[in-house]
Amino acid sequence: MSAAALAKAVDDVVPIGAALFDELAERTRDTIGITRASYGEGEQIAFDLLAKTGRDVGFDVSRDHAANLIIKRRGTEPNGLGVLSGSHLDSVPSGGNFDGAAGVVAALLSLAAFDRAGLKTKHDVSAVGFRGEESAWFSIHHIGSRAALGLLPPEEIETARRFDSQRTLAEHMGETGCDLDLLRCRHASMPAKRVKAYVELHIEQGPVLVHRKVPIGIVTGIRGNARIRKARCIGEYAHSGAVPRDMRRDAVMAMAEFVHAADEEWARLEAQNRDLVLTFGKLHTDTALHGHNKVPGTVDFVVDARSHQRDTLDDIETFLKRKAAEIESRRGVQIQMSPVSRTPPAIMDESIRSLMRRNAGDLNLHVMDIASGGGHDAGDFANAGVPSGMVFVRNPNGSHNPDEAMTLEDFTQGLKLLASTLARLAS
């Protein structure tokens, strides 16, 4: 089938997607933005809506033991291997309408376009909607995709608590109809050895495509991270007017030196063409004890370092620990840091990226290679050994906020690239 014929079929089904985006926004809007809580009401509304649409257009609709949504279009020679495309349907509190949902809608529309064009594929192709990708609700990430791959640790199900309800993930999953016994034994509904490829469309969460005036990005990889989730610098409270500089154990001054040193190390690594982003996302004194006339005795902080390169994550972790020890010795403070948690980088499959570039040329699409700073379900599949790819769609105003602003025109271009890629992977 020609690229033009499939592109025409995509144009024909885009109104289905526009209607889905409108209904998702209407039914899951809060007073500020969009809220679809992981294993909660808003997410369930989204899953029910996509499942109904999948049935209405004639596909097999099911859910797995983690309540992930699976909308399947049968291939002509199913052999146990399938091509998957999708994303998540939950959102952060008061977030936007497109983060995650655009990928599930795009996957479903790709299947609908195949039908409209009369396209036959050898392999099954499934649109999937994953539960609980956002870590905002349970402080753990990618619940549905890790469960589908058999990679969700059972202890997380029992210990993770939703920040608003304070009830465990197991309780929320049970209410959603999940099979907790299968989850606890790490059953895999989508084992890596049975997935031929996974391709995800997602809005870009940063400003690069907007800045470069390019509507579509072909993702090269997803940054891994090294995170210090809880840390404190402990000095000594003292009278601000009575204690000389050389006798102080000032927690703020110690932290100012620590942050400045980290920033200089970041610049040094960048000058070596090393990939790194570094963030101190929390940095604060104790509001119950601080004051204008006190030398501050404590500062709480967290650190988030991300890179495509494992050795860069190793190096920045080593630097932070070494610098903390130096500052402790010189300034008489303690810098206590929780163990570093790590998520490995995920590299997108080069053959899929090459296929996307060829398809973009056939479709006269303006695309560029781009790295992903945020994590995605695609990263779990890539790191499990599944050939994986991602399409980014330009998105003014960033993500995780009510102002997400993906246009239907840009979405359509991304959808054409996704559909053509899935068609060739499944042939």
C-alpha positions as CSV (number, residue, x, y, z in Angstrom):
1,M,0.0,0.0,0.0
2,S,1.3,3.5,-0.8
3,A,2.1,6.0,1.8
4,A,-0.4,8.4,0.3
5,A,-3.2,5.9,0.5
6,L,-2.6,5.3,4.2
7,A,-2.2,9.0,4.9
8,K,-5.6,9.6,3.3
9,A,-7.1,7.0,5.6
10,V,-5.5,8.7,8.6
11,D,-7.1,12.0,7.5
12,D,-10.5,10.3,7.4
13,V,-10.3,8.9,11.0
14,V,-8.8,12.1,12.6
15,P,-12.3,13.4,13.5
16,I,-12.8,10.3,15.7
17,G,-9.7,11.4,17.6
18,A,-10.8,15.0,17.9
19,A,-14.1,13.9,19.4
20,L,-12.2,11.6,21.9
21,F,-10.0,14.5,23.0
22,D,-13.0,16.7,23.5
23,E,-14.9,14.1,25.5
24,L,-11.9,13.2,27.6
25,A,-11.4,16.9,28.5
26,E,-15.1,17.5,29.3
27,R,-15.4,14.4,31.5
28,T,-12.1,14.6,33.4
29,R,-11.7,18.3,33.9
30,D,-11.3,19.7,37.4
31,T,-11.5,23.3,38.5
32,I,-8.1,24.1,37.0
33,G,-7.0,21.4,34.5
34,I,-7.4,17.7,33.9
35,T,-7.2,15.1,36.6
36,R,-7.1,11.4,35.8
37,A,-5.8,9.7,39.0
38,S,-3.8,6.5,38.6
39,Y,-6.2,3.6,39.5
40,G,-8.9,6.3,40.2
41,E,-12.0,7.7,38.8
42,G,-10.7,10.0,36.0
43,E,-8.4,7.3,34.7
44,Q,-11.3,4.8,34.7
45,I,-13.5,7.2,32.7
46,A,-10.7,7.5,30.1
47,F,-10.3,3.7,29.9
48,D,-14.0,3.1,29.6
49,L,-14.3,5.7,26.8
50,L,-11.4,4.3,24.8
51,A,-12.7,0.7,25.3
52,K,-16.1,1.7,24.0
53,T,-14.6,3.4,21.0
54,G,-12.5,0.4,20.2
55,R,-15.5,-1.9,20.3
56,D,-17.6,0.5,18.2
57,V,-15.0,0.5,15.4
58,G,-15.0,-3.3,15.5
59,F,-11.8,-4.4,17.3
60,D,-11.3,-7.0,20.1
61,V,-11.2,-5.2,23.4
62,S,-9.8,-6.8,26.6
63,R,-7.9,-5.9,29.8
64,D,-5.1,-7.7,31.5
65,H,-4.4,-8.6,35.2
66,A,-3.2,-5.0,35.9
67,A,-6.3,-3.5,34.2
68,N,-4.3,-2.3,31.2
69,L,-6.5,-1.8,28.1
70,I,-5.7,-3.9,25.0
71,I,-7.5,-3.1,21.6
72,K,-6.4,-5.7,19.1
73,R,-6.6,-5.9,15.3
74,R,-5.9,-9.4,14.1
75,G,-3.2,-10.2,11.6
76,T,-3.5,-12.6,8.7
77,E,-0.8,-15.0,10.1
78,P,-0.7,-14.5,13.9
79,N,2.3,-16.4,15.3
80,G,2.4,-15.3,18.9
81,L,4.3,-12.1,18.0
82,G,2.5,-8.8,18.1
83,V,3.2,-5.1,17.4
84,L,2.1,-2.8,20.2
85,S,1.5,0.9,20.3
86,G,0.1,3.1,23.0
87,S,0.8,5.1,26.1
88,H,-0.9,5.9,29.4
89,L,-4.3,7.5,30.3
90,D,-3.6,8.9,33.8
91,S,-2.5,12.4,34.4
92,V,-0.9,14.4,37.1
93,P,-3.3,16.4,39.4
94,S,-4.6,19.4,37.4
95,G,-2.5,18.4,34.4
96,G,-3.2,18.6,30.6
97,N,-5.4,16.6,28.3
98,F,-2.8,15.2,25.9
99,D,0.1,13.8,28.0
100,G,-0.3,10.1,27.6
101,A,-3.8,10.2,26.1
102,A,-2.5,11.4,22.7
103,G,-0.5,8.1,22.3
104,V,-3.4,5.8,23.1
105,V,-5.8,7.7,20.8
106,A,-3.1,7.7,18.1
107,A,-2.7,3.9,18.4
108,L,-6.4,3.3,18.1
109,L,-6.7,5.7,15.1
110,S,-3.9,3.8,13.4
111,L,-5.9,0.6,13.6
112,A,-9.0,2.4,12.3
113,A,-6.9,3.8,9.4
114,F,-5.7,0.3,8.6
115,D,-9.3,-0.8,8.3
116,R,-10.3,2.3,6.3
117,A,-7.5,1.6,3.9
118,G,-8.2,-2.1,3.6
119,L,-4.6,-2.8,4.8
120,K,-3.8,-6.4,5.9
121,T,-0.9,-7.1,8.3
122,K,0.8,-10.3,9.0
123,H,1.1,-9.7,12.7
124,D,-1.5,-8.6,15.2
125,V,-1.4,-4.9,16.0
126,S,-2.7,-3.7,19.4
127,A,-3.4,-0.3,20.8
128,V,-2.6,-0.4,24.5
129,G,-3.5,1.9,27.3
130,F,-1.4,1.5,30.4
131,R,-2.4,2.3,34.0
132,G,-0.5,4.4,36.5
133,E,2.4,5.8,34.5
134,E,2.6,9.0,36.4
135,S,4.6,8.8,39.7
136,A,2.6,11.8,41.2
137,W,0.0,9.5,42.7
138,F,1.9,6.6,44.3
139,S,5.6,7.9,44.1
140,I,6.3,4.9,41.9
141,H,6.2,5.1,38.1
142,H,5.0,3.0,35.1
143,I,2.9,0.7,37.1
144,G,0.9,-0.7,34.2
145,S,3.7,-1.2,31.7
146,R,6.0,-2.8,34.3
147,A,3.2,-5.1,35.4
148,A,2.5,-6.1,31.7
149,L,6.2,-7.1,31.3
150,G,6.2,-8.9,34.6
151,L,8.7,-6.4,36.1
152,L,6.6,-4.8,38.9
153,P,8.0,-5.8,42.3
154,P,5.3,-7.3,44.5
155,E,6.4,-5.3,47.5
156,E,5.6,-2.0,45.7
157,I,2.0,-3.1,45.4
158,E,1.7,-3.6,49.2
159,T,3.8,-0.6,50.3
160,A,3.1,2.2,47.8
161,R,0.3,4.6,49.1
162,R,-1.6,7.1,47.1
163,F,-0.7,10.6,48.3
164,D,-4.3,11.7,48.7
165,S,-6.1,8.6,49.9
166,Q,-3.2,7.1,51.8
167,R,-4.5,3.7,50.8
168,T,-2.2,1.1,49.3
169,L,-1.7,0.5,45.6
170,A,-3.0,-3.1,46.2
171,E,-6.3,-1.6,47.6
172,H,-6.8,0.7,44.6
173,M,-5.8,-2.1,42.1
174,G,-8.2,-4.5,43.8
175,E,-11.1,-2.0,43.5
176,T,-10.3,-1.7,39.8
177,G,-10.6,-5.4,39.3
178,C,-7.0,-6.3,39.0
179,D,-5.8,-9.9,39.7
180,L,-3.6,-9.4,42.7
181,D,-2.5,-13.0,42.8
182,L,-1.1,-12.8,39.3
183,L,0.5,-9.4,40.1
184,R,2.2,-10.8,43.2
185,C,3.8,-13.7,41.2
186,R,5.0,-11.2,38.5
187,H,2.8,-12.7,35.7
188,A,3.6,-11.0,32.3
189,S,0.6,-10.3,30.0
190,M,2.9,-8.8,27.4
191,P,6.2,-10.8,27.8
192,A,9.1,-9.2,25.9
193,K,9.7,-12.4,23.8
194,R,6.2,-12.1,22.3
195,V,6.4,-8.4,21.4
196,K,7.8,-7.8,17.9
197,A,8.0,-4.0,18.5
198,Y,6.6,-1.3,20.6
199,V,6.1,2.3,19.2
200,E,4.7,5.2,21.3
201,L,3.4,8.6,20.3
202,H,3.7,11.3,22.9
203,I,3.7,15.0,23.2
204,E,7.1,16.5,23.7
205,Q,7.3,17.7,27.3
206,G,9.9,20.4,26.6
207,P,10.3,23.4,24.3
208,V,12.8,21.9,21.7
209,L,10.3,21.2,18.8
210,V,8.6,24.6,19.4
211,H,11.9,26.4,19.4
212,R,13.2,24.7,16.3
213,K,9.8,25.1,14.5
214,V,9.6,21.4,13.8
215,P,6.2,19.6,14.3
216,I,7.5,16.0,14.8
217,G,10.4,14.5,16.6
218,I,11.9,11.0,16.2
219,V,13.1,10.1,19.7
220,T,16.7,8.8,20.0
221,G,16.5,7.7,23.6
222,I,15.0,8.3,27.0
223,R,17.3,9.7,29.7
224,G,17.9,7.5,32.8
225,N,18.1,9.1,36.2
226,A,20.0,9.1,39.4
227,R,17.8,10.5,42.2
228,I,18.5,11.4,45.9
229,R,14.9,11.5,47.1
230,K,15.5,12.7,50.6
231,A,18.5,14.7,51.9
232,R,19.3,17.1,54.7
233,C,22.2,19.4,55.5
234,I,22.5,19.7,59.3
235,G,24.5,22.6,60.8
236,E,23.8,24.5,64.0
237,Y,21.2,27.2,64.8
238,A,22.8,30.3,66.2
239,H,22.2,34.0,66.7
240,S,22.8,35.8,63.4
241,G,24.4,38.8,65.1
242,A,26.5,37.1,67.6
243,V,28.4,34.3,65.8
244,P,31.5,35.1,63.6
245,R,31.9,33.5,60.2
246,D,34.6,31.1,61.3
247,M,32.5,29.8,64.2
248,R,29.4,29.2,62.2
249,R,28.0,25.8,61.0
250,D,25.6,27.5,58.5
251,A,23.5,25.0,56.6
252,V,22.4,27.4,53.9
253,M,26.0,28.6,53.1
254,A,27.1,24.9,53.0
255,M,24.2,24.1,50.6
256,A,25.0,27.2,48.5
257,E,28.5,25.9,48.0
258,F,27.2,22.4,47.2
259,V,24.7,23.6,44.6
260,H,27.2,25.9,43.0
261,A,29.8,23.1,42.8
262,A,27.3,20.8,41.2
263,D,26.4,23.4,38.6
264,E,30.1,23.9,37.7
265,E,30.5,20.1,37.4
266,W,27.5,20.0,35.1
267,A,29.1,22.7,32.9
268,R,32.4,20.8,32.9
269,L,30.7,17.6,31.7
270,E,28.7,19.4,29.1
271,A,31.9,20.9,27.7
272,Q,33.0,17.3,27.1
273,N,29.8,16.7,25.1
274,R,28.4,14.6,28.0
275,D,24.6,14.5,28.2
276,L,23.3,15.7,31.6
277,V,20.5,17.6,33.2
278,L,20.7,18.3,36.9
279,T,18.0,19.6,39.2
280,F,17.7,20.5,42.9
281,G,13.9,20.3,42.9
282,K,13.5,21.0,46.6
283,L,15.8,23.2,48.7
284,H,14.4,24.8,51.9
285,T,14.9,25.6,55.5
286,D,12.5,24.5,58.3
287,T,9.6,27.0,58.3
288,A,8.9,26.3,61.9
289,L,12.4,27.3,63.0
290,H,14.0,29.7,60.5
291,G,14.0,33.4,60.9
292,H,15.8,36.6,59.8
293,N,17.9,36.7,63.0
294,K,18.9,33.0,63.0
295,V,21.9,31.2,61.4
296,P,20.0,28.4,59.7
297,G,20.6,24.9,61.2
298,T,19.0,22.7,58.6
299,V,18.3,22.6,54.9
300,D,16.2,19.8,53.2
301,F,16.8,19.1,49.6
302,V,16.4,16.5,46.7
303,V,18.5,15.9,43.6
304,D,17.5,14.6,40.2
305,A,20.2,13.9,37.6
306,R,19.3,12.6,34.2
307,S,21.4,11.4,31.3
308,H,21.4,9.0,28.3
309,Q,24.8,7.8,29.4
310,R,25.2,5.4,32.3
311,D,28.8,6.5,33.0
312,T,27.7,10.1,33.3
313,L,25.2,9.1,35.9
314,D,27.9,7.2,37.7
315,D,30.2,10.2,37.5
316,I,27.7,12.8,38.8
317,E,26.7,10.4,41.7
318,T,30.4,10.0,42.7
319,F,31.0,13.8,42.4
320,L,28.0,14.6,44.7
321,K,29.1,12.2,47.4
322,R,32.7,13.4,47.2
323,K,31.8,17.1,47.3
324,A,29.4,16.5,50.2
325,A,32.2,15.0,52.2
326,E,34.5,17.9,51.4
327,I,32.0,20.5,52.5
328,E,31.2,18.5,55.7
329,S,34.8,18.5,56.7
330,R,35.4,22.2,55.9
331,R,32.2,23.7,57.3
332,G,31.4,21.4,60.2
333,V,28.0,20.3,58.9
334,Q,26.6,16.9,58.0
335,I,25.0,16.2,54.6
336,Q,22.8,13.2,55.0
337,M,21.6,11.7,51.7
338,S,19.3,8.7,51.1
339,P,20.6,5.9,48.9
340,V,20.6,6.9,45.2
341,S,17.8,5.4,43.2
342,R,18.6,4.6,39.6
343,T,16.5,4.2,36.4
344,P,18.7,3.1,33.4
345,P,18.7,5.1,30.1
346,A,16.6,3.5,27.3
347,I,17.9,3.7,23.7
348,M,15.4,3.6,20.9
349,D,15.9,1.0,18.3
350,E,18.0,2.3,15.4
351,S,16.2,0.2,12.8
352,I,12.8,1.6,13.9
353,R,14.3,5.1,13.8
354,S,15.6,4.5,10.3
355,L,12.2,3.3,9.2
356,M,10.6,6.4,10.7
357,R,13.0,8.6,8.8
358,R,12.2,6.8,5.5
359,N,8.5,7.1,6.2
360,A,8.8,10.8,7.0
361,G,10.5,11.3,3.7
362,D,7.8,9.4,1.8
363,L,5.1,11.6,3.6
364,N,7.0,14.9,3.2
365,L,7.0,15.4,6.9
366,H,9.3,17.8,8.6
367,V,11.0,15.9,11.4
368,M,14.1,16.0,13.6
369,D,15.9,13.6,16.0
370,I,15.3,14.5,19.6
371,A,16.1,13.1,23.0
372,S,13.5,12.5,25.7
373,G,14.2,14.0,29.1
374,G,11.1,12.5,30.7
375,G,10.4,8.8,31.3
376,H,7.9,6.8,29.2
377,D,6.4,3.4,29.0
378,A,8.5,2.9,25.9
379,G,11.6,2.9,28.1
380,D,10.4,-0.2,30.0
381,F,9.9,-2.1,26.7
382,A,13.2,-1.0,25.3
383,N,15.1,-2.0,28.5
384,A,13.3,-5.3,28.5
385,G,14.8,-6.1,25.1
386,V,11.8,-5.1,22.9
387,P,12.7,-3.1,19.7
388,S,11.1,0.3,20.6
389,G,10.5,3.7,19.1
390,M,8.9,7.0,19.9
391,V,7.3,9.8,18.0
392,F,7.2,13.2,19.6
393,V,4.5,15.8,18.7
394,R,5.2,19.5,19.2
395,N,3.5,20.8,22.3
396,P,3.7,24.5,23.3
397,N,3.6,25.4,27.0
398,G,5.1,22.1,28.2
399,S,3.3,19.2,29.9
400,H,2.0,18.3,33.4
401,N,0.0,21.6,33.4
402,P,-3.4,22.7,32.1
403,D,-1.9,24.6,29.2
404,E,-0.8,21.7,27.1
405,A,-1.4,22.9,23.6
406,M,-0.8,20.2,20.9
407,T,-2.6,21.2,17.7
408,L,-4.7,18.7,15.8
409,E,-2.6,19.5,12.7
410,D,0.6,18.5,14.4
411,F,-1.1,15.4,15.9
412,T,-2.2,14.4,12.4
413,Q,1.3,14.5,11.1
414,G,2.6,12.5,14.1
415,L,-0.3,10.0,13.5
416,K,0.7,9.6,9.9
417,L,4.3,8.8,10.9
418,L,3.1,6.3,13.6
419,A,0.6,4.5,11.4
420,S,3.0,4.1,8.5
421,T,5.7,2.8,10.9
422,L,3.3,0.3,12.5
423,A,2.1,-0.9,9.1
424,R,5.6,-1.8,8.0
425,L,6.6,-3.4,11.3
426,A,3.5,-5.6,11.2
427,S,3.8,-6.6,7.6
